[in-house]
Amino acid sequence: MNKLPYIQPEREIHYNLGTLLLILEKLAQTSRKKKVLTIDKIQTFHFLVTRPAFLNKVLMLANKRQIAIDDVDYYTVDTLSVNVDELFDRERLLAMIKILSSKEYLAAEYSKSEGFLFDLTDTGKSISRKLKDGHFRKITLFIEQLSLLQSHSPSKLNGYINTALKQGV
């Protein structure tokens, strides 16, 4: 008997590329047009935006307003058993960045103090703005709330995550 493959949507490359495009579109620059997205921040933001219950815990620790999430987003395997491997899987993120760069969706510049800072090209922004349906609508809402943490340093964000992990979701 042949078994059907089990597909984990959160591991699917196109879903993750879409999520990454939305993160870059919404969080690459502050309201004053200062670029702030380093590799570390992108990785942290991607981790948080795909785990809304955990994001709420981090927002609470940062004294920021939490988001209302549906039960379907709260009671997931990722929420009940948070796998932090994604926070350290730099190769996966670099592969996604290479894909976006090869399609000329990604812009990067180097800063002596921050390292590489990432943003979208006009083409990337155009593609990102088309991601409005289905689950991307929810992701956009999560990113809007995540923008409250945009100015925090990677070490501060990691501190919130470590505290949240110790306390449990």
N, C-alpha and C positions, 0 to 999 in steps of 0.2 A: 504494500500500500504506500502510495506517495503522500508525503506530508507537505502541506502548504507552508511556505516560509512565514515566520512571524516577523513583521516589520515594525520596528520601533520608530514611530513618527519623529520623536525628538532626536533621533540619530540620523535622520534622512538629510542628505546634503542640501537639497534645494530649500527645505524648510529652514535650515541653519543659515544658509546664504541670505535668504530673505530677512531673517531676524537680524543678521549682521548688517545688512543694508539699512534697515530701519534704525538700528542703534547708531550707525554712522551718520545718518541723515539728521536725527534728532539731537544727538549728544556730542557731535564732533566739535561744535563751537558754542561758546557761552553767548549770552545775549549781546555782549560787547564784541563779538566776533573773534574772541581769543580761542585758539585751537587748544584742546585739552585731552584728546583721546590718544593715549599711549597704548602699547600692546597690553600692558598690565590692566589698565582700566577697561579696555575692550573685553578682555577675558573675564574680568569680574562682572561687568555689566551684562555680558551674555549669560553668565551663570545665574545671575539674579533675575533677569527678565524671563528666563525659562522656568523659574520656580517662584511663582507669585506668593505663595504662603511664606516662603523663606524671605522673599523680598519684604513682605510686611513686617517680619520680625526685625530685619535690619533697619527698616524705616523707623520702627518704634524705638530701637536703640539709639538712633540718630536724632530722636525727638522730632520726627517729620510725620506728616499726615499719612496714614495707611490707606490702602486701596480696598474697595469692596470687591471680593472675589467670589465666584460661584463655587458651589460644592464640587463641581466637576474639576475645577482647578485646584481645589484644596486637597481632595482625597485621591492623590495619585501616588504611584510608587516613588517618584522622585521627591515628593513632599514627605511621605511617611518614612522613607529611608534615603536621606540626602547623600548622594554620591559626590564627594568633593574632587574626584579625579579630574573633572573638567576644569577645575581651577588651576591645575598643574599640567594639563595636556596641551602644551604650547604647540606641538606639531600639528594638531588638528586645526587650531586657529591659524597657524601660518599657512596651511594648505588652503584654507578658505580665503585668506588674504591674497594668496597667489592667484587664485581663480578670479577674484574680483579685479585684481590688478591686470591680469591678462586680458580681461574684457574692457579695460580702460575705464572702470567704474571708480577706481580708488586713486586718491592723491595722497602723497606723503611728503612731509618736509622734516628736516632735521633741525633740532634745537639743542644747543650745547647743554642747557640745564635740564631739559626734559627727555631728550632722545628723539626718536621718531614720533611725529604727531600725524594722525591719519584723519582724512576727510573724504568726502565723495567728490568726484568730478561732476560737471553738469550732466553728463550722460548717466552717471550713477544716481544722481538725485532724481532724474527723470524716471528711471526704472523704479527706484524706491517709492516714489509717489504713486505708483500703480499698485502697490501692495496694500490694498484697502479691504479686501474681502476675507471671509472665513476667519481663521485663527489669527491672521495678521492684524485684524481689527483689535483683538484683545491684546496682542503684543504691543501695539501702538499705545494703548491705554497704560499698560505696565511701564513702558518706556517714559511716558509723560510723568509718571510718578517717580520713576527712577531719576529723572532730571533734577530732583531735589538733592540728589547726592553727587551731582556733576562736579561741584567744586571741591569735593573731598579728595584728599590724597589717596593713592593706592594703599599706603600703610594704614590709614584711618579706616578705609573700607574693609581691609583684611581684619582689622581689629573688631569691627562690628560683626563680620562673618564668624570669626573665631568665637566670640561671645555667644552669638546665636546658636552655633553648633554645640557649645557646652550646655546651654540652657535647653536646647531641643525646641522643635517647632511646635 
